[in-house]
Amino acid sequence: MVEIRTDDLLLRPWRPADVADVRRAGRDPEPVGADAVSLAVCDAGDGTLLGGACLNALDRSRGTATFDYWVAPWARSAVVATHAGRALLGWAFERLGLVRADWCAVVGDHPARLTALRLGFRMIGVRPASSGQPEEWLAALVPGDLTGPGHDVGPAVRRQATVFGGDPPTLVAGPVSLRPPAARDTAGLRAAYRDPEIIRWYGVPEQATDADIHRFLVDTVRWQWARGEEAVFVVAGPDDAFTGIADLRIGDDPEVGEVGYAMLPEARGRGHATAALRALTRWGVTQLGLARIQWQAEVGNDASRRTAEKAGFTVEGVLRSGYEQDGRRRDCWVASMLAREMTA
């Protein structure tokens, strides 16, 4: 019989008496297969059921299993999942000789992803949606990567989990606002895609159909937000009409973001892009915890550079052949705004 104790938790086999609490937690009792280790997670002091932790698809010959857990609503303010996961995984690596534990969760479940990261799991990719199944994050953990007690992820990762786990905000930027894109912006984005200056500098898809644009505004933007990879905003005028688009992307370094923006011809020269960029940059620093926000543009795109400099970005130099567009390598300017400069 498996029983694992920590300072604050007891992981023990399930009992018939647990059924009522499991259902009260909004879950159905599930049978435990021969290829799984499933334990109730309880308070070590008073025995209150707090959740469950499980190793599914246990393959002893290969030394692999899939880690899963759930936490009851009355225990979600605590760090139950992390403590229980560390106890179960540590036991499995030591006693079962596991060489790898896998993890997956629906893309957008940022609290679950945060728990996996706290335990030391390495994100290895996204399983595409198929046959009615949603996209899923995939991660893996080897014994040497399991974190110790007290370990936590950085503040930027925690902030981003909170922000991207909710709905996109609307940012006030003086004469304009930055709001989530919607289907009604199809005509505005189509006009942007057909503007010669935007095509020249950004290489946007000139032949994009209304269906393509609608899919981007309604689906792609939502997926990017759910993944925590990119926040896309429509720059809207006083009448809420589309006047441009701006985005903030986050790469492998969670403390570094990169901004981009494009405005319709009728909105240029009025300070709207500068106001939008300032608001987006401030949001990235204050809400996402970014330490550095970058801007890049092809050398020669003077209007974009002026906007970045007016917004407070410092041009750092030229990346020779810094990016590829239309089959040709191009030089680009790079500039940045640091968090300490934003708050100064």
Buried (B, 14 or more C-beta within 10 A) or exposed (E): EBEBEBEBBBBBEBEEEBEEBBEEBEEEEEEBEEEBBBBBBBBBEEEEBBBBBBBBEBEEEEBBBBBBBBBBEBBEEBBBBBBBBBBBBBBBBEEBEBEBBBBBBBBBBBEBBBBBBBBBBEBEEBEEEEEEEBBBBBBBBBBEEBBEEEEEBEEBBBBBBBBBBEEBBEBEBEBBBBBBBBEEBBEBBBBBBEBEBBBEBBBBEEEBEEEBBBBBBBEBBBBBBBBBEBBBBBBBBEEBBBBBBBBBBBEEEBBBBBBBBBBBEEBBEBBBBBBBBBBBBBBBBEBBBBBBBBBBBBBEBEBBBEBBBBBBBEBEEEBEEBBEEEEEEBEBBBBBBBBEBBEE
